Amino acid sequence: MSEDGSYYSFLPFLRTGIATKITGGTGASGRATVPVGLRLQADGGAPQDITKDVELYGPGDVIGIDPRAIVRTEPRSWVTNVEPNYLAHIEFYDEDFLWRYSPAGIDPETGRIRPWLALVVLAAGPDGADGGEFTDGAVTGRPLPFITVNNPNALPNPYKLGAWAHVHVNGPLADGVLADNKEAAMARFQQVLRTNADLACSRLLSPRHLLPSTGYHAFLVPSFEAGRLAGLGLDPRKTPSAEYPSWGGEDGNYDPEEAASLPYYHRWYFSTGTKGDFEDLVRLLQPREQNPLVARRDVDAHNPPHPLLPGITTTTEPPGVLRLGGALRVIGTKHDAYDDWDKASFPQPFQRKLAEWINLAGDYQATGVTKAHTRYDAGAGALLADDDPIITPPLYGRWHAMTARLDVDGPLKRAWLHKLNLDPRFRMAANFGTQVVKERQEELMAAAWAQVGDVIAANAKIRAAQLARQVAGRIQTKHLEEPATTTRVPSRSGRALTLTAPAHPRVTTEVPVGNGLTEAVETVAVGYHLAGSRVAAAPVSAPMRRMMRPGRLMRALDFEHAPPPAELITLIDEGTVVAAPPKTPPGGLTADRLATHAAQFAVEAVADDRLEQALADVARSFVDAAAGAEVPVRPELGVVATTGAVQTGLSAETTVPRSLLDSVRLPPRLRPFADKFIEAMAYPVFDEPMYESLLKLSPDLFVPNIGLVEQNSITLLETDQEFIESYLVGLNHEFARELLWREFPTDLRGTPFRQFWDVNTIPGPREQLYDIPPVHEWTPESVLGGHDHREATKENEDELVLVIRGDLLKKYPTAAIYAQKAKWELKNGQPDLSRERDLDTEIRTPIYAAKVEPDIYLLGFDLTAKQAKGGPQQPGDPEPGDAGWFFVIKERPGELRFGLDESATGNVEVWNDLAWGNVDPNRTGFIDLSEEVLVKLADFNDPDDPDPNDDEEKEVQKLDDQALPDWHWRLSSADLAYMLFQVPILMAVHAQEMLP
């Protein structure tokens, strides 16, 4: 069988070695016996055959199991929300472990072998302790711990235990569901083990039906009486037979000792949760078109809210009633009469007066209180009668937009700033952000100060560095000549090089390299360049600087008709001045003359070979000496260029900022301040989803009437970007005021809050996941709702949000939820509308999420309602119509589980439909493998099927399951494992079922 491309195979049992010869029977100690033959033949004698029954180790010889032999238990220990319709089981690393010590042979009717172990699950007492269906044994000194079973009916049928043990293999062993060729299947099995022994294990199931909300202890116990007696420290040879069970035996002549006591090799605890597994809960979800009352609530605005403001009139019924939205809205309500209440008559008297009231704060500063009050008519009454200023409403976003006034008659009257501040719905949304800041001001400010880190210390260093730059600049201007420029004649003075000599090793300059045919340069230290030049290091050395000081020596020298001392370095570089006169060769015999004459003499005096050789050696020696005595010509220094490089490298305009950047620690977003050498105007960044803070104020502020979403429903809404932006602007505006009040170093234009939805589980760079760009980057003419940061490169569109309400995600929070493109089933190249749309390959995962306690889950997708719904084929278009999108809820694949549905939802058409009522009709609490229980796979399109709508989705599984058409008592353990295996469930709901 396959699941998500993985293949699982089951074998009914596995025995190796001499154990394959066990056919049943008993020895003197309750062990299985196997006849072993031996042929003896003496030299020259006749052969003699000897047969002897050999006893094999059995359960009576085992008094413990190495815990490392157990690789997995299901459920895991101390899991407290187990699905009660699943079967507990335990897995062992060795494939033959469950049958290794079993004395039983193969049952000829079922092909099973009873294992020597059994998995018993017993209900715990109060608080998970014993006292329920068992009591812990109190006798000490026994080989194994043990329990006393209080309810024998809680134990499975001991003679059917072979049905619940099988071998599991990761990989196919046959081409079909059943292996027609067992030898070929076993050959594949051996190949799997040779490739990777970890791909197979043995598994033991418990056939018990668990109760919901109940604690259980699972015990691994011996299934044969010999093993039970040995575990209790009793004589295992007292068992009536090797195959006598540990409980429920039918030998009336045998009176077992401590019949209710069961030793155990391994034990763990778990408890079940409420009724219903993933399949049950996902089937409860029903697609719904959303209630139009969701995401809106009425606001009565027809009465004047303040003496300075008139009431609002609208064309909707009842008049003067606005509908306040939330983060989501019902699809199709955008730009309806309630949404565009002021479209035909902007600005309304209310909006004009509100703008005047907001502008009053600026008028106070510009003209004074008295003149500002004259802008209002007499209807304001005594409120504006005197010269006392009044409190004005905030202008949300004023610092980000860098404006202090609203102009309701200007060209930007429909832009975002006016819409936010003059539409009561969005002013209320911004006010929600204000309330959040006020509720959390201490927490937020503590986080802001902690986040800003070393900004205060960095600003102090920046101020000190600004002073250092100015002082250093003054000193350089006073003592050093300005570097040469295109408009300034270069100075011949080398004084700057002399004064800066100690810093030459730390300052670089560029010098040409190569043969002069190219413009290649290399960067070297000025000290290195100076030492290798015609000037050399001595003229700028400390002793030379001391000699050249303007003291008595220098005053005694006459420089009236000679270049000044400051030009000495330039003169040396030009070759006008040298450190010593050039050397002249002495008269008489010199090295080069001697070399010439020696060479000539060597050529002429060929009569004497020895003399010729000696003279040639002398000639070569003189030539070599002459070459070694040659002094390479030093290059010019270039005093002007080198002086400029030194002054540039030592300039306070570069050295002080560089030192500053190396000494301060700032977040990357604040580094530009230090780069520009100005104090950092910092603002904190809060990446937490701010919908949560709004939700804590009230769920109805987040999404009005969200409680009207039906239980166990799945539906679609869309984002209300206008509301989200208004709320976030209110947050940032109010927090900027708080930062100013707390003397935080900020310019009030930062955007600390850019995240509305929860994106903590969404992969991708953080910047791409923000809901809005920084508010100060919003253009003045942009509209409210047009700043979706995820849509920055394309037209802003309202995203779909999948709304799920029910217990499914409470119990299975890791369920995979995504959108998947739909495709048509084609017939003759045209969409077959008689068949359901199928899943295509394109997938889109959620881009954000939110949760409303206790059971409402919201997931946003980068899809619009039009895209998700799709459309029919257009006339004349050869391409089939857009099939739209499915929304998929999938049980996350994980470790294998076995069980049955809690209740039947229709006919058993595939084995995944099998329910507890089908295999336990008498409600014994165990799977019944008696002859009376028979279940046949039903055909599709059965008129009596209570749920005929799911036939098409089962077609593929039906092809496999038909290999095992009946459930009956003779099934092998491998067949039962196949039927009980729980395939992960996937539910796909097309958007068309949830959209109007």
LOTIKOL-278307 format. One record per residue (C-alpha): x, y, z. Coordinates in steps of 0.02 Angstrom, whole numbers, plus 50000, padded with zeros to 5 digits. Each point is the difference from the previous one (the first is absolute). Layout:
<pts>
XYZ/...
</pts>
This chain:
<pts>
500005000050000/500585017749966/499755016550085/500785015849931/501164990049891/500584988750143/499654981449994/499634989550153/499924981149998/499394988150134/500474981850032/498954989050116/501534993350094/501844996249983/501014985650069/501834996149970/501164985450030/499394984250085/498435009050061/499294998049825/499784981450041/498835003050148/498314991949971/499375000450178/500154987450143/500795000950170/501544994050091/500204995750181/500275018350049/498635008049895/501125003549851/499734996549817/500864984449933/500784997349830/500574982849937/501845000149951/500714985549899/501824994150001/500784986749888/501504990450070/501124988849896/501594991250058/501424995649882/499384985449895/498384998750101/498195002949955/499255017450030/498855002250150/498695014050014/499635007650171/498535011850030/499865010450158/498715012750057/500925016150043/499225013250112/500155018149949/500055014950115/498255006450032/499095013450098/500344990950163/501855003549976/499805019049982/499915011150153/500395016749922/500155009949838/501385012349958/499155017149983/501065003149846/499014986449910/498495011750002/500105013749870/498305008450015/498385000250096/498385007549936/499375010250086/501595006850074/500174999850187/499005013450090/499125006549847/498345006450063/498915002949846/500034983249911/498604996449876/498944986450083/499594991549835/501844995949965/500894984250058/501465000450119/501524990549937/501844996850032/501414997049876/501614989750016/501625001949903/500204981549958/498794993949868/499794982750077/499955005650182/498154996750030/500114981749944/501794996150056/499484991150162/498244995049951/499644981250016/498505001449883/499974993849822/499135007649850/498114999750011/499484991049839/498355009749987/500645017750026/501864998949961/500385008350167/501234995950138/499615005250177/501415011150064/500794997050169/499555017950050/498355009150015/499585018550017/498705002750135/499215017350027/499115002750165/499075015250064/500845009450141/499215005550160/499785017950059/501425011949954/500764986949885/500504988050140/499514981950022/498374994950081/499014999849838/500074984049899/501614994550086/500995001450161/501885000650010/500764984650081/500755002550173/501074984450015/501855003549982/501444989049947/499194993449842/500874999549831/498785012449923/498805013350066/498204994649987/498205005850011/498414992150058/498625001449871/498375005550081/498944998149843/500364984449896/498855006849863/501295013649968/501194986949928/499974995049815/499594982749937/501614990150033/499714987949855/499875014349872/501615008950047/500844994549839/498865012149906/500835015050081/501854996449966/500805003349831/501615005349915/500105017549927/501125004049850/500355017049924/499944995849817/498994989549877/500184981150004/498764996449861/499325008649845/498224999850067/499145000950168/500194981350028/501584990149963/499544986149879/501774993250003/500554998150182/501764994449953/500265015949897/499295010750140/501194992150127/501465002749881/499555018549991/499855000350189/501754993050019/500635013049877/499215013950105/500864993550157/501674998849911/499805017949938/499475007450167/499494989450149/499125015150077/498634999249867/499084985750085/499334996650175/498714989350088/498415007750071/498754994450132/498265007950007/498725000850138/498254996649929/499135009750139/498795014349964/500495014250116/498805011450088/500125018949982/500775010650139/500704984950091/501724996050067/500794983349950/501534989750042/500704988949863/500904984150054/501104988449898/499634983050079/500384981649961/498614992049901/500394982050051/499794992650173/501824994450010/500555018249978/498755006150129/500604987450130/501835003949966/499695018750018/499164997250168/501444989350061/498984984149990/500434983549914/499625001649813/499954980949984/498315000150087/499155006549842/498804987049926/500805002349829/501235011149912/498585009249910/498905002650153/499545018650011/500395011550145/498155003450025/498364993049937/500634982049990/498714986249972/500784985550097/498814996550145/501264988950086/501295013850016/499915011850147/501255013949962/500945008250142/499585018450021/498904999249847/499645018750001/501835005050009/500925005249843/501865004449997/500535013049873/501585003949905/499595017949953/498715013050050/499465017549952/498575012050035/498905010749887/498265007250002/498715002849866/499245016549950/498265004149945/499104989449875/500515002149818/501574998049898/500595010949857/498824991949876/498495002150114/500375018150036/500415004849821/498384992149941/499065011450119/500635015449910/498745006649875/500355013449869/498935015350025/499725016849918/500305012550137/498665008550101/499855018149937/499925006250180/501774993950031/501415012949995/498855015250016/499045008750137/498895015249995/500595016750069/498675013550028/500775016449941/498485010649962/500065009250167/501315013650023/501444992050095/500715016650062/499485018450008/501235003749860/499404986049887/498334997049913/499234983049976/500264989149845/498704997349866/500084985349880/498924992949863/499974982950083/498624993350109/499875004850137/500785016849957/501515005650098/500544982150041/501754994849951/500664982350002/501644997850090/501064986149928/501484990150062/501544991249935/498904989249888/498425002749900/498714989649912/500414998149816/498935011449892/499735013850128/501445011149942/499385016349922/498194996850044/498885014250061/500654998850178/501814999549946/499835015249883/498855010150113/500895016549959/500474996749819/498685011149922/500105014550125/501775002250063/500335009350107/498454998750106/499705013650129/500614988050133/501644997349909/500285018449965/499725004650182/501084985550058/501425006049888/499845017750070/500064993350177/501554989549963/500815015049914/499665010750153/501594993850083/501045007249859/498985016050000/500405002750183/501845000049960/499865010149842/498755013650046/499644998550185/498464994250091/498845014849968/500205000349812/499924981249990/498324999850089/499255012349876/500054986449867/498514992150083/498235006649990/498915004750146/499334982350011/501514995250102/499255009450145/500975004050157/501284986649962/501025012149894/499405016250079/501585003750098/501854999149964/500284983150079/500584987149874/499074983649989/500654982449975/499984995049817/499844982649924/501654992249944/500525000749820/500504981949978/501564998249892/500465018450005/501864997050033/500154986349870/499115010649869/500905015950061/498405010150000/499055008950139/498395004149907/498604991949903/499355008549843/498304992949957/499945010049839/501764996249943/500634987349873/500424987250136/498284999750080/499754981849950/501764994550047/500424988950148/500305013650129/498305008049973/499074983549987/500744993750162/499675015950099/498305005349929/499094983349986/499364995350175/500224981549963/501865001749972/500265012750138/499264987050116/501204986949932/501475011750031/499325003250174/500044981350033/501875001149970/500095014550122/499114989650132/501234985749975/501495011550029/499215007350156/499624982650068/501784993949967/501025015950015/501154994150140/500314983249918/500325007949830/501165013450066/501014987450099/500214990049841/500445015749903/501385005150121/500674982250003/499974999249811/500845016549968/501554992950084/501535011449987/499165014149904/500165012350145/501844996050024/500255000249811/499225017349989/501195006250135/501464993149900/499325008049842/499925017050086/501784997850067/500584994649828/499195015249921/501025011050118/501574990049966/499765002149813/499845018850015/501515001750115/501084988549893/499495009449845/500545016550077/501694992750051/500324993149827/499535016549920/501195009350116/501544989049982/499834991749829/499795007449828/498404996049911/500214986149870/500175005149819/498405001349897/499565004549821/499805018250054/501435001250124/501855000449950/500914985850086/501275004850132/501834994849987/500134998450187/500354983050075/499575005950175/498394989750004/500984984149963/501265004050134/498705003550135/498964984649959/501474987949985/499524989450155/498314996249917/500724995149829/499944981150034/498125001450032/499545010649849/499904993149824/500275007049827/499904993349823/501594997849896/500164994349818/500684982649967/500574990749845/500935005549848/499055016249974/498984993349855/498484997650110/499195010650134/500094986750134/500255006350177/500214992250169/499605006350173/501475000850120/500415008550164/500685017649983/501484995150110/500454985849883/499825011049846/501065013850079/501414988150054/500164992949823/499955016849913/501375012449956/499645009550161/500194984750115/499515000150183/501445010050072/499385017649954/498394997450098/500784990350144/499975006050180/501845005450003/499745010049840/498435008150070/500975005450155/501405007549895/498775009449890/499095008050145/499995019049991/501345002050132/501755007750013/500744988749867/498685003849870/500055018650039/501885000149972/499784994049822/499665012049860/498454995249899/499715017249926/500634995149828/499624981250014/498414989650008/499234999350174/500324984550109/498204994349978/500374996349815/501464988550039/498994984249969/499375006749834/501775004649947/500634982650044/498574992149902/500425010849849/501864995350012/500545017950031/500654995850172/500884983850043/500614993250165/501844998749937/500935004749838/500084986449867/501534988850005/501335001949861/501074985449943/501865001250044/501335001349865/501064985649944/499444982249992/498134998050044/498934984750010/499155002449833/501635003949910/500854985050078/498544989049947/500135006449820/501884997649987/499924983150085/498744993949875/501045006149853/501584992550072/499124983550030/499514999349818/501745003849935/500994989050119/499354983649943/501714991650003/499934996850186/498364991750049/500265002550184/500335018449984/498485001849887/498884991750131/500685010650141/499775016349907/498234995049948/499554996950182/500725016950049/498965008249863/498404991850057/500355005150180/500205018249953/498434999649893/499004992650143/500705012750121/499525014249886/498234993549984/499854998050189/500595017650028/498635007449894/498695009450105/498194999249936/499215016549955/498675004650129/498325006549936/499355017250037/498915001850155/498755012249928/499955012050147/498375008449952/499034983849972/500724991650153/499645015150109/498215000049937/499804981550038/500675002750176/498885014850035/498484990949930/500384984450100/500235010050160/498535011649971/498825001150147/498554999049878/500414981549973/501014994250150/498805005750134/498434992449922/500954983949965/500544998950181/498215003750053/499264986049894/501244987850073/499545004750178/498095000950000/498734986149993/498385004049911/498664989349919/500204998849810/498515011349970/500855013850103/501744998749924/499605013349867/499915012950140/501794996150053/500544999249818/499335017649976/500815005450164/498385005950078/499134994650159/498914984649978/498145003350004/499504982550053/498344991250012/499674982550061/499304986349891/498644988350063/499774984649891/498614992650106/498304997849915/499025015150059/498324992149963/500244990950165/500005016250099/498425005649910/499224983150035/500375001750185/499045016350005/498514991249923/499714986949864/498675011549929/501305013649973/501054987749900/498564993149896/498265005950050/498744986150032/501304986649973/499054989250122/498654998149867/501144988549899/499154983150006/500724985850100/500884986549897/500045010849845/501285005249872/499775016149905/500905014349913/500165018450043/501175013149930/501165012550082/499455017850035/501655008749964/499285017150038/499604994850178/501694991650025/500955015349938/498965011750108/500314989550154/501884999049969/500125018849967/499115003050165/501234988550088/501525008749926/499305017550028/499614997250183/501634991050033/500975014349920/499165011750126/500494988150140/501804999449940/500055019049997/499295000950177/501314987650062/501415009949916/500444985749887/501215005249861/498815000049852/499365011549865/498204993550017/499974993549820/500474981950037/498824985349974/500274988150147/498434990249959/499894992649825/499384982650040/498144996850020/499844981449962/500994985650074/501414994749883/501114991150126/499774983349914/500145006949823/501694998149914/500825014449911/500985016150034/499195010150137/499885015849895/498914991149873/498774994350134/499525017150070/498225005649971/500415018149959/501545009649942/500675013650116/498665013450013/501195014249956/500244991749830/498145001249957/499805012649860/498845014650040/498804995749856/499864981450040/498344993450063/499604991750164/500064981349975/501295001149862/501534996250106/500024981150010/501864996550015/499804982549927/499245007849845/501385012949980/500454994249825/498234998049935/498275007350016/499294999250176/498634986950014/499044993750149/500644982950052/498904985450043/499984993850179/499454982350037/498954999450159/499864983350090/498964997850156/499934983550093/500994988050106/501084993449858/501465012150017/499875000350189/500384981550002/501114999749846/500915016849996/501334993249881/498774995649862/500635005649829/498885013349923/500345007149828/499185005349837/500184988849848/499575004149821/498524990749929/499904992349828/498584993449894/499804982049954/499995001049811/498894990649880/500385002149816/501095014750044/498605008950092/499665001450187/498904985750060/498805009650112/499204983750056/501564995650099/500795008650147/501505011149970/501654991850045/501555006550088/501365007349890/501835001850050/500135018650044/499935003350188/499955016050101/500324999950186/499305012650125/500885016850008/499405004050177/498884993250136/498965005250150/498984991450134/498485005350099/499814989750156/499384987250024/499674992449830/500085012549854/501514999249886/500425012149861/501254996949860/500405012749865/500404995349820/500705009749854/498404997449901/498525010849956/498204994350001/499965000649810/501554989249983/499414987250128/498274998249929/500554998049819/498845001949853/499184990849856/500744998049828/499785015749897/499094998749833/501224997249858/501464996750118/500804982949965/500734999550176/498904992750138/499375012250130/500955004250158/499684985850122/500385010950151/500814994250162/499714987250135/500375003150183/500764984350074/500064994050180/501154985150015/500494989150145/501875001950013/500854983649953/500974992450142/500204983450088/498824986049954/498384997750096/498674986649999/498185001150047/498225002049940/498765014149979/499045004050156/498344999349909/499484994949826/499615014249879/499414989049858/500304983249918/501714991750017/500595003349821/501855000150045/500804993150156/500355017550063/498105001250025/500034985650124/499275005250169/499984992250172/498184995949980/500414988949851/501274989050091/499325000950178/498134998649977/499734993750178/501015014250076/501204988950093/501355013249991/501114989149888/500114996349815/498964984249977/500794986649889/498614987550023/499144991349854/498445010550024/500885016349953/500115002149811/500225016449908/499995001449811/500555014749897/498495009049929/499865005749820/500005018249950/498375008649958/499044989350122/498255008050014/499994995550186/501675008850034/499715014050128/501515009649932/500074997749811/500965016049967/501734993250037/500034985749873/501095009049874/501385004150125/500154981650049/500244992949826/501894997850011/499944992250173/498604988549944/501124992349867/501224994450135/498734994750130/499094988349882/501434987750024/499274997150175/498135000949969/499414992850167/500345001950186/499894982950081/500754990050142/501284990749893/500965015549949/501874999650030/500815012950112/500745008449845/498265001549922/499325007550161/501445012450009/499605005749823/498165002450042/500315008850165/501375011649936/499405018050012/500445009849843/500285018750035/498425009449956/499915014249874/498485011249977/499945011949852/498635013249992/499825010449843/499875018750025/498395000149899/499134991150145/500435014450117/499775015149887/498405008849947/
</pts>
